[in-house]
């Protein structure tokens, strides 16, 4: 990684420097502060309305939406820099930043990625949404490879276990879903076949494992060749067809599902007759995708399909 790139002058450079230099004690303190903040978020919060682990986003303002980072600090820095999102949030409280999960594992800078996103959350609590990916799932749905312990041991030495234990305590407090009325549903993975209302998403943590809602939200993928659902080779979640997409999105009265979870060669993919946009926001090994991508949208604009969102997708 080109470390010099990380130190370019910008609004978030000090945070990146802190992330590169942080020690176990200060990292644990940051995690604890972030967890306490997430635990207490409820009701009206800036342009958000929170119930359960769902965030309803006011259709005013703008949003930058980022998917899987997987320990790739350089991709995260490129997104923050290209979008100028930190400066924009400083200037306008209606601008928000949404992370769709999968912050660690696989990339060697997982600790630094966590540090940056948590620090940003503490600085801009009313403008940042931290969502849960399958790599932030419950222990009975633990993703593989789960190499955070190895990475944290290399990064923090004998104190790695304390840092790791505090990090995984964050996961249940991250958001499962977000929505913009009549426009978007935003989740990490896929649509639960039986979901009929936003409460099914908001309280998926509480109903797990009695229902499969959380598993499907974190793990499932759309497929063009499936009717209804079928087992997924991931070992968790399901493949779901266009009929499930239409039924669930129509029941929720939204047009487009925005999700991550799946590597895309170009950083994004549109599927199910334009009703699903998949983003993948890191590039390079082990995925070997040509581009990463993020979404930068004006929330008041209405788009009939994800194909109309193409001008809002930014590749790098």
C-alpha positions, 0 to 999 in steps of 0.5 A, spaced: 500 500 500 502 506 498 502 509 505 504 516 502 497 517 499 494 516 506 497 522 508 495 527 503 492 534 505 484 533 506 479 533 512 480 526 514 488 525 514 488 526 521 484 520 523 488 516 518 494 518 521 491 516 528 489 509 525 496 508 523 499 510 530 493 507 535 495 503 540 491 497 544 488 502 549 486 508 545 483 503 540 479 499 546 476 506 548 474 508 541 470 502 540 467 502 547 465 510 546 462 508 539 458 502 542 455 506 547 453 511 542 450 506 537 446 502 543 443 509 545 441 511 538 433 511 538 427 515 535 429 522 531 436 523 530 438 529 525 435 526 518 434 519 521 428 516 525 431 510 528 427 504 530 430 497 532 436 496 528 433 500 522 434 507 520 429 511 516 432 516 512 429 523 510 428 524 503 432 531 503 439 532 503 445 527 500 448 520 501 454 517 500 453 509 500 459 505 501 459 497 501 464 492 503 471 494 505 474 488 508 480 491 511 483 495 505 484 502 508 487 505 501 480 503 498 476 507 504 481 513 503 480 513 496 472 513 497 473 519 502 477 523 498 474 522 491 467 524 494 469 529 499 464 527 504 467 529 510 468 536 508 461 536 505 458 533 512 461 539 516 458 544 511 451 541 511 448 537 516 443 533 511 449 530 508 450 523 510 455 517 509 452 510 509 457 504 510 453 497 508 458 492 513 464 488 512 469 492 514 474 487 516 477 480 514 481 479 508 485 485 508 491 487 512 488 493 515 482 491 518 484 495 525 485 501 521 479 501 517 475 500 524 478 506 527 477 510 521 469 509 521 468 509 528 472 515 529 468 518 523 461 516 527 463 519 533 465 526 530 458 526 526 453 521 529 447 524 526 450 523 519 453 516 519 450 509 519 454 503 520 450 497 518 452 490 519 455 485 514 455 478 514 462 479 517 459 482 523 454 477 524 452 473 530 457 467 532 453 462 529 453 465 523 460 467 523 463 468 516 470 464 513 475 466 513 474 470 519 482 473 520 481 478 525 484 475 531 490 473 527 490 481 524 489 484 531 495 479 534 499 482 529 497 489 530 496 489 538 501 484 540 499 481 547 493 485 548 489 483 541 484 479 545 482 485 549 481 489 542 478 483 539 473 482 544 471 489 544 470 489 537 465 483 536 461 487 542 459 492 537 456 488 532 449 487 535 448 494 535 450 496 528 444 497 523 441 491 519 437 496 514 436 503 512 430 506 507 428 512 504 421 512 503 418 510 496 425 510 493 430 505 497 431 499 501 439 499 503 441 492 506 448 488 506 446 482 503 439 479 501 431 479 501 428 475 506 423 471 502 417 472 508 419 479 509 413 483 509 414 490 513 420 494 515 419 491 522 421 484 519 428 488 518 428 492 524 428 487 529 431 481 525 437 481 531 431 479 536 428 474 532 434 470 530 435 464 530 427 463 530 426 466 524 431 466 518 430 474 517 437 476 519 441 470 516 438 472 509 439 479 510 446 478 511 448 472 507 443 472 501 444 473 494 440 475 488 440 470 482 437 471 475 436 463 474 432 462 480 424 462 482 423 463 489 429 461 493 434 455 493 440 454 497 446 458 497 453 455 496 456 460 501 453 455 506 448 460 509 443 465 506 439 463 499 439 465 492 433 469 491 429 470 484 426 476 481 419 474 484 422 475 491 425 481 489 418 484 486 414 481 492 418 484 498 420 491 495 413 492 493 410 490 500 415 495 503 413 500 497 420 502 495 423 501 488 430 499 488 434 495 493 441 497 494 446 492 497 453 489 497 456 483 499 458 480 492 464 482 489 463 485 482 468 486 477 466 493 475 465 495 482 457 494 481 452 490 478 445 491 476 440 485 476 432 483 477 430 488 471 433 494 474 430 493 481 437 491 485 444 495 485 450 491 488 456 495 490 463 493 492 467 498 494 474 495 495 478 492 489 484 488 488 486 481 491 483 476 493 477 479 489 481 481 483 476 486 481 478 491 476 474 497 480 471 499 486 465 503 487 460 507 491 454 511 490 453 518 491 446 520 490 441 526 492 436 523 496 430 527 493 431 525 486 427 519 484 429 513 480 425 508 476 430 503 476 437 502 478 439 503 471 438 510 472 442 511 478 448 510 473 451 517 473 451 517 481 455 511 481 463 512 482 468 507 480 475 508 482 
